[in-house]
Amino acid sequence: MKKFLLLVGLFAGVNSVKAQQLHFTSQYMMHNSMYNPAAAGMADESRIGLTYRNQWNSFPGNPRTYMLYGDMRLKSLSSGLAGYIYRDETGPTSRTGLQIAYSYHIRVGNENQRLGLGIELRGLQYAIDKGKLTGSLGSDPVLGGSSEKIGLDAGAGAYYTDGKLSLGAAASQLIQSKLKLADVPNSQLGGQLYRHFNFMASYKWNTGSDIYIIPNAMARVIENSPSEYEFGAKLDYQDKVWWGLNWRVEQAWVLQAGFKLFKRVGLTYSYDYYVTPIGVFTAGSGAHEIGLQVGFKK
């Protein structure tokens, strides 16, 4: 039974030390619409991109995440669309998902002052590769259970920006779809998706000479799991080169950097240095995140 509970923990999508179900990215300012559907199309330009994240190399079966995404502003319709296709792997477990977000934009002042109201739909496939399980599991229920389950869920959010100040709040997995891989006798727990609440804020401060300092913060409140808080600052020069430093409370320092090629292609990199509690075991392996983004601005 202990081994079964361990598998349940992995199946829950342990992609951070706080055991949240949904995957996350250290470069969250580049993925507003992933956390909040109301942010879809709010950026100055439409864009597509790729992201790869590799975490805790010193652990067998360490978490890895692959993402393909796009974000488009439909100015004539006062709205925006965004989509994410992702695969998240942790040991013998994996999650493959499709996330589609739609946002309707309301002008609340000048052209830069916009309020977005958004909804999202998610399709998720949770799977266990039983061929990767090692050791003797005996008659563990997971061996006789299903190898995969598919769930559908939805979310909603609100997002405001005036070109400098940006604020957002959103909730994901509102339906809390059930996911049952195996029948466990006398079990009081059932597999399901839990609600995630995301809160984001940032401010773009012009210091002169096309140099911007952008303080930012994010809070992730997750049912049946401790909340997460992250604070940081980004230094941006002419939207061509930028550096960033974030502190994920009681978890890690995050170093980030990026630059643009040919005014359209952006390359980004971040490194998470874990300090507690997982840092004791990772031997400095941390997490590496690499991104490629192409913008399309008229």
Secondary structure as the mmCIF struct_conf table of DSSP 4:
data_model
#
loop_
_struct_conf.conf_type_id
_struct_conf.id
_struct_conf.beg_label_comp_id
_struct_conf.beg_label_asym_id
_struct_conf.beg_label_seq_id
_struct_conf.end_label_comp_id
_struct_conf.end_label_asym_id
_struct_conf.end_label_seq_id
HELX_RH_AL_P HELX_RH_AL_P1 LYS A 2 PHE A 11
TURN_TY1_P TURN_TY1_P1 ALA A 12 GLY A 13
BEND BEND1 SER A 16 SER A 16
TURN_TY1_P TURN_TY1_P2 VAL A 17 LYS A 18
BEND BEND2 GLN A 21 LEU A 22
BEND BEND3 SER A 26 SER A 26
HELX_RH_3T_P HELX_RH_3T_P1 TYR A 28 MET A 30
HELX_RH_AL_P HELX_RH_AL_P2 ASN A 32 TYR A 35
HELX_RH_3T_P HELX_RH_3T_P2 PRO A 37 ALA A 39
TURN_TY1_P TURN_TY1_P3 ALA A 40 GLY A 41
BEND BEND4 ALA A 43 GLU A 45
STRN STRN1 SER A 46 GLN A 55
TURN_TY1_P TURN_TY1_P4 ASN A 57 SER A 58
BEND BEND5 PHE A 59 PHE A 59
TURN_TY1_P TURN_TY1_P5 PRO A 60 GLY A 61
STRN STRN2 ARG A 64 LEU A 74
HELX_RH_3T_P HELX_RH_3T_P3 LYS A 75 LEU A 77
TURN_TY1_P TURN_TY1_P6 SER A 78 SER A 78
STRN STRN3 SER A 79 THR A 90
TURN_TY1_P TURN_TY1_P7 GLY A 91 PRO A 92
STRN STRN4 THR A 93 ARG A 107
BEND BEND6 GLY A 109 ASN A 110
TURN_TY1_P TURN_TY1_P8 GLU A 111 ASN A 112
STRN STRN5 ARG A 114 ILE A 128
HELX_RH_3T_P HELX_RH_3T_P4 LYS A 130 LYS A 132
BEND BEND7 GLY A 135 GLY A 135
TURN_TY1_P TURN_TY1_P9 GLY A 138 SER A 139
HELX_RH_AL_P HELX_RH_AL_P3 PRO A 141 GLY A 144
BEND BEND8 GLY A 145 GLY A 145
BEND BEND9 SER A 147 SER A 147
STRN STRN6 GLU A 148 THR A 161
BEND BEND10 GLY A 163 LYS A 164
STRN STRN7 LEU A 165 SER A 172
BEND BEND11 ILE A 175 ILE A 175
STRN STRN8 LYS A 178 LYS A 178
TURN_TY1_P TURN_TY1_P10 PRO A 185 ASN A 186
STRN STRN9 GLN A 192 GLN A 192
STRN STRN10 HIS A 196 TYR A 203
STRN STRN11 TRP A 205 GLY A 208
TURN_TY1_P TURN_TY1_P11 SER A 209 ASP A 210
STRN STRN12 ILE A 211 ILE A 222
TURN_TY1_P TURN_TY1_P12 GLU A 223 ASN A 224
BEND BEND12 SER A 225 SER A 225
STRN STRN13 GLU A 228 TYR A 237
TURN_TY1_P TURN_TY1_P13 GLN A 238 LYS A 240
STRN STRN14 VAL A 241 ARG A 248
TURN_TY1_P TURN_TY1_P14 VAL A 249 GLN A 251
STRN STRN15 ALA A 252 LEU A 261
TURN_TY1_P TURN_TY1_P15 PHE A 262 ARG A 264
STRN STRN16 VAL A 265 TYR A 274
BEND BEND13 THR A 276 PRO A 277
TURN_TY1_P TURN_TY1_P16 ILE A 278 ILE A 278
HELX_RH_AL_P HELX_RH_AL_P4 GLY A 279 THR A 282
TURN_TY1_P TURN_TY1_P17 ALA A 283 GLY A 284
STRN STRN17 ALA A 287 PHE A 296
#
